[in-house]
Amino acid sequence: MAAEDQRRQERDREKRASSIEPKAALPATSENMQQAVDTLASEMTTASVRARTWLRPLRAALPKIQASVRGTLARMPRVDVIEREDEVVVRAAVAGIPKSGIDVALTNSTLTIRGTVPESKERGDYSYHELPHGGFERRVSLPCEVQTENAAASIRDGMLELVLPKAERARAQAITIR
């Protein structure tokens, strides 16, 4: 029986070996190799031309996109978030924005400040026109949960200040070791 098993295994190996197809031959001559390189170079050039054609409108629009992003970032108020023992204080620079032009909302531990920076109504030819104007929305993740019902907000000297008491479960609790 051992001899029979051995013959069966040899036949199986031969079948598996004959079912494997040989790999494609590499170009045998330098002419075939040169032709393959030329074909690859042609395909790469075609792809490059297509990419440039596709990217051309994007490149033309890029300065406008960058200016828009710079304008949006310029309108965003800079913020400080300070975590104290019992409260979180948020200060936002909102100089030049009237109190009526600012909206503050608090959801879970995300603070949203929305507003509109009014455009100057000054007449004349501007030598520089760099001051930002238009709408903005700034979202700030707070370091912990706060009590929304006891939040206080005020504006003084172009600075919005929010005092947000921490939620009970967010306050540090001392644990006695027994």
CYANA upper distance limits for C-alpha pairs under 8 A (distance plus 0.5 A):
  1 MET  CA      5 ASP  CA      6.74
  2 ALA  CA      6 GLN  CA      6.66
  3 ALA  CA      7 ARG  CA      6.77
  4 GLU  CA      8 ARG  CA      6.72
  5 ASP  CA      9 GLN  CA      6.70
  6 GLN  CA     10 GLU  CA      6.80
  7 ARG  CA     11 ARG  CA      6.74
  8 ARG  CA     12 ASP  CA      6.75
  9 GLN  CA     13 ARG  CA      6.70
 10 GLU  CA     14 GLU  CA      6.75
 11 ARG  CA     15 LYS  CA      6.72
 12 ASP  CA     16 ARG  CA      6.72
 13 ARG  CA     17 ALA  CA      6.60
 14 GLU  CA     18 SER  CA      6.63
 15 LYS  CA     19 SER  CA      6.70
 16 ARG  CA     20 ILE  CA      7.11
 27 PRO  CA     32 ASN  CA      5.85
 27 PRO  CA     33 MET  CA      6.08
 28 ALA  CA     32 ASN  CA      7.33
 28 ALA  CA     33 MET  CA      8.04
 29 THR  CA     33 MET  CA      6.82
 30 SER  CA     34 GLN  CA      6.50
 31 GLU  CA     35 GLN  CA      6.66
 32 ASN  CA     36 ALA  CA      6.73
 33 MET  CA     37 VAL  CA      6.78
 34 GLN  CA     38 ASP  CA      6.58
 35 GLN  CA     39 THR  CA      6.65
 36 ALA  CA     40 LEU  CA      6.74
 37 VAL  CA     41 ALA  CA      6.64
 38 ASP  CA     42 SER  CA      6.62
 39 THR  CA     43 GLU  CA      6.73
 40 LEU  CA     44 MET  CA      6.68
 41 ALA  CA     45 THR  CA      6.64
 42 SER  CA     46 THR  CA      6.71
 43 GLU  CA     47 ALA  CA      6.71
 44 MET  CA     48 SER  CA      6.60
 45 THR  CA     49 VAL  CA      6.70
 46 THR  CA     50 ARG  CA      6.75
 47 ALA  CA     51 ALA  CA      6.63
 48 SER  CA     52 ARG  CA      6.66
 49 VAL  CA     53 THR  CA      6.65
 50 ARG  CA     54 TRP  CA      6.64
 51 ALA  CA     55 LEU  CA      6.47
 52 ARG  CA     56 ARG  CA      6.41
 53 THR  CA     57 PRO  CA      8.47
 54 TRP  CA     58 LEU  CA      8.26
 55 LEU  CA     59 ARG  CA      6.61
 56 ARG  CA     60 ALA  CA      6.79
 57 PRO  CA     61 ALA  CA      6.72
 58 LEU  CA     62 LEU  CA      6.50
 59 ARG  CA     63 PRO  CA      8.39
 61 ALA  CA     65 ILE  CA      6.76
 62 LEU  CA     66 GLN  CA      6.54
 63 PRO  CA     67 ALA  CA      6.61
 64 LYS  CA     68 SER  CA      6.61
 65 ILE  CA     69 VAL  CA      6.71
 66 GLN  CA     70 ARG  CA      6.57
 67 ALA  CA     71 GLY  CA      6.50
 68 SER  CA     72 THR  CA      6.61
 69 VAL  CA     73 LEU  CA      6.58
 70 ARG  CA     74 ALA  CA      6.50
 71 GLY  CA     75 ARG  CA      6.85
 71 GLY  CA    132 PRO  CA      6.76
 71 GLY  CA    133 HIS  CA      8.44
 72 THR  CA     76 MET  CA      6.98
 72 THR  CA    136 PHE  CA      7.53
 74 ALA  CA    132 PRO  CA      6.46
 75 ARG  CA    117 VAL  CA      7.55
 75 ARG  CA    132 PRO  CA      6.04
 75 ARG  CA    133 HIS  CA      7.07
 75 ARG  CA    134 GLY  CA      7.80
 75 ARG  CA    135 GLY  CA      7.98
 75 ARG  CA    136 PHE  CA      6.69
 76 MET  CA    136 PHE  CA      6.56
 76 MET  CA    137 GLU  CA      7.59
 76 MET  CA    138 ARG  CA      6.87
 77 PRO  CA     92 ALA  CA      6.31
 77 PRO  CA     93 ALA  CA      5.75
 77 PRO  CA     94 VAL  CA      6.49
 77 PRO  CA    138 ARG  CA      7.79
 78 ARG  CA     92 ALA  CA      6.12
 78 ARG  CA     93 ALA  CA      6.07
 79 VAL  CA     90 VAL  CA      7.35
 79 VAL  CA     91 ARG  CA      5.98
 79 VAL  CA     92 ALA  CA      4.86
 79 VAL  CA     93 ALA  CA      7.10
 80 ASP  CA     89 VAL  CA      8.48
 80 ASP  CA     90 VAL  CA      6.15
 80 ASP  CA     91 ARG  CA      5.68
 80 ASP  CA     92 ALA  CA      7.09
 81 VAL  CA     88 VAL  CA      7.51
 81 VAL  CA     89 VAL  CA      6.34
 81 VAL  CA     90 VAL  CA      5.08
 81 VAL  CA     91 ARG  CA      7.14
 81 VAL  CA    142 LEU  CA      8.05
 82 ILE  CA     88 VAL  CA      6.16
 82 ILE  CA     89 VAL  CA      5.56
 82 ILE  CA     90 VAL  CA      6.83
 83 GLU  CA     87 GLU  CA      6.82
 83 GLU  CA     88 VAL  CA      5.03
 83 GLU  CA     89 VAL  CA      6.95
 83 GLU  CA    143 PRO  CA      7.77
 84 ARG  CA     88 VAL  CA      6.32
 84 ARG  CA     89 VAL  CA      8.15
 85 GLU  CA    171 ARG  CA      7.62
 85 GLU  CA    172 ALA  CA      8.20
 86 ASP  CA    165 PRO  CA      6.52
 86 ASP  CA    166 LYS  CA      6.04
 86 ASP  CA    171 ARG  CA      7.02
 87 GLU  CA    146 VAL  CA      8.20
 87 GLU  CA    163 VAL  CA      7.28
 87 GLU  CA    164 LEU  CA      5.96
 87 GLU  CA    165 PRO  CA      4.64
 87 GLU  CA    166 LYS  CA      5.34
 88 VAL  CA    142 LEU  CA      8.41
 88 VAL  CA    146 VAL  CA      8.21
 88 VAL  CA    163 VAL  CA      6.58
 88 VAL  CA    164 LEU  CA      5.61
 88 VAL  CA    165 PRO  CA      6.78
 88 VAL  CA    166 LYS  CA      7.17
 89 VAL  CA    161 GLU  CA      7.56
 89 VAL  CA    162 LEU  CA      6.14
 89 VAL  CA    163 VAL  CA      5.19
 89 VAL  CA    164 LEU  CA      6.65
 90 VAL  CA    160 LEU  CA      8.48
 90 VAL  CA    161 GLU  CA      6.24
 90 VAL  CA    162 LEU  CA      5.59
 90 VAL  CA    163 VAL  CA      7.15
 91 ARG  CA    159 MET  CA      7.01
 91 ARG  CA    160 LEU  CA      6.00
 91 ARG  CA    161 GLU  CA      5.00
 91 ARG  CA    162 LEU  CA      6.90
 92 ALA  CA    159 MET  CA      6.20
 92 ALA  CA    160 LEU  CA      5.54
 92 ALA  CA    161 GLU  CA      7.07
 93 ALA  CA    158 GLY  CA      6.59
 93 ALA  CA    159 MET  CA      5.28
 93 ALA  CA    160 LEU  CA      6.83
 94 VAL  CA    158 GLY  CA      5.67
 94 VAL  CA    159 MET  CA      6.11
 94 VAL  CA    160 LEU  CA      6.87
 95 ALA  CA    157 ASP  CA      7.84
 95 ALA  CA    158 GLY  CA      4.40
 95 ALA  CA    159 MET  CA      7.13
 96 GLY  CA    117 VAL  CA      7.62
 96 GLY  CA    118 PRO  CA      8.46
 96 GLY  CA    158 GLY  CA      7.27
 97 ILE  CA    101 GLY  CA      6.70
 97 ILE  CA    102 ILE  CA      7.81
 97 ILE  CA    115 GLY  CA      8.29
 97 ILE  CA    116 THR  CA      7.53
 97 ILE  CA    117 VAL  CA      6.12
 97 ILE  CA    118 PRO  CA      7.55
 97 ILE  CA    158 GLY  CA      8.24
 98 PRO  CA    102 ILE  CA      7.61
 99 LYS  CA    155 ILE  CA      7.93
101 GLY  CA    115 GLY  CA      5.78
101 GLY  CA    116 THR  CA      6.22
101 GLY  CA    117 VAL  CA      8.23
102 ILE  CA    113 ILE  CA      7.56
102 ILE  CA    114 ARG  CA      6.26
102 ILE  CA    115 GLY  CA      4.89
102 ILE  CA    116 THR  CA      7.53
103 ASP  CA    113 ILE  CA      6.34
103 ASP  CA    114 ARG  CA      5.54
103 ASP  CA    115 GLY  CA      6.53
104 VAL  CA    111 LEU  CA      7.86
104 VAL  CA    112 THR  CA      6.27
104 VAL  CA    113 ILE  CA      5.20
104 VAL  CA    114 ARG  CA      6.89
105 ALA  CA    111 LEU  CA      6.46
105 ALA  CA    112 THR  CA      5.65
105 ALA  CA    113 ILE  CA      7.11
106 LEU  CA    110 THR  CA      6.41
106 LEU  CA    111 LEU  CA      5.15
106 LEU  CA    112 THR  CA      6.76
106 LEU  CA    148 THR  CA      7.25
107 THR  CA    111 LEU  CA      7.02
108 ASN  CA    145 GLU  CA      6.93
108 ASN  CA    146 VAL  CA      8.10
109 SER  CA    141 SER  CA      6.55
109 SER  CA    142 LEU  CA      5.68
109 SER  CA    143 PRO  CA      7.92
109 SER  CA    144 CYS  CA      6.74
109 SER  CA    145 GLU  CA      5.62
109 SER  CA    146 VAL  CA      7.27
110 THR  CA    139 ARG  CA      7.16
110 THR  CA    140 VAL  CA      6.17
110 THR  CA    141 SER  CA      5.11
110 THR  CA    142 LEU  CA      6.30
111 LEU  CA    139 ARG  CA      6.14
111 LEU  CA    140 VAL  CA      5.60
111 LEU  CA    141 SER  CA      6.87
111 LEU  CA    142 LEU  CA      7.48
112 THR  CA    137 GLU  CA      7.39
112 THR  CA    138 ARG  CA      6.15
112 THR  CA    139 ARG  CA      4.95
112 THR  CA    140 VAL  CA      6.89
113 ILE  CA    137 GLU  CA      6.22
113 ILE  CA    138 ARG  CA      5.64
113 ILE  CA    139 ARG  CA      6.94
114 ARG  CA    135 GLY  CA      8.05
114 ARG  CA    136 PHE  CA      6.19
114 ARG  CA    137 GLU  CA      4.85
114 ARG  CA    138 ARG  CA      6.86
115 GLY  CA    135 GLY  CA      6.23
115 GLY  CA    136 PHE  CA      6.04
115 GLY  CA    137 GLU  CA      7.14
116 THR  CA    133 HIS  CA      7.72
116 THR  CA    134 GLY  CA      5.83
116 THR  CA    135 GLY  CA      4.64
116 THR  CA    136 PHE  CA      6.63
117 VAL  CA    132 PRO  CA      7.51
117 VAL  CA    133 HIS  CA      5.12
117 VAL  CA    134 GLY  CA      5.56
117 VAL  CA    135 GLY  CA      6.68
117 VAL  CA    136 PHE  CA      8.34
118 PRO  CA    133 HIS  CA      6.00
118 PRO  CA    134 GLY  CA      6.79
119 GLU  CA    132 PRO  CA      8.20
119 GLU  CA    133 HIS  CA      5.54
119 GLU  CA    134 GLY  CA      7.41
144 CYS  CA    166 LYS  CA      7.71
144 CYS  CA    170 ALA  CA      6.58
145 GLU  CA    166 LYS  CA      6.64
145 GLU  CA    167 ALA  CA      6.10
145 GLU  CA    170 ALA  CA      6.56
146 VAL  CA    164 LEU  CA      6.51
146 VAL  CA    165 PRO  CA      6.09
146 VAL  CA    166 LYS  CA      4.68
146 VAL  CA    167 ALA  CA      5.08
146 VAL  CA    170 ALA  CA      8.17
147 GLN  CA    151 ALA  CA      7.19
147 GLN  CA    164 LEU  CA      7.08
147 GLN  CA    165 PRO  CA      6.08
147 GLN  CA    166 LYS  CA      6.36
147 GLN  CA    167 ALA  CA      5.66
148 THR  CA    164 LEU  CA      7.59
148 THR  CA    165 PRO  CA      8.42
150 ASN  CA    164 LEU  CA      7.46
150 ASN  CA    165 PRO  CA      7.14
151 ALA  CA    162 LEU  CA      7.50
151 ALA  CA    163 VAL  CA      6.33
151 ALA  CA    164 LEU  CA      5.19
151 ALA  CA    165 PRO  CA      7.04
152 ALA  CA    162 LEU  CA      6.13
152 ALA  CA    163 VAL  CA      5.75
152 ALA  CA    164 LEU  CA      7.14
153 ALA  CA    160 LEU  CA      7.61
153 ALA  CA    161 GLU  CA      6.12
153 ALA  CA    162 LEU  CA      4.93
153 ALA  CA    163 VAL  CA      6.98
154 SER  CA    160 LEU  CA      6.30
154 SER  CA    161 GLU  CA      5.89
154 SER  CA    162 LEU  CA      7.17
155 ILE  CA    159 MET  CA      5.97
155 ILE  CA    160 LEU  CA      4.93
155 ILE  CA    161 GLU  CA      6.70
156 ARG  CA    160 LEU  CA      7.23
166 LYS  CA    170 ALA  CA      6.58
166 LYS  CA    171 ARG  CA      6.90
167 ALA  CA    171 ARG  CA      7.23
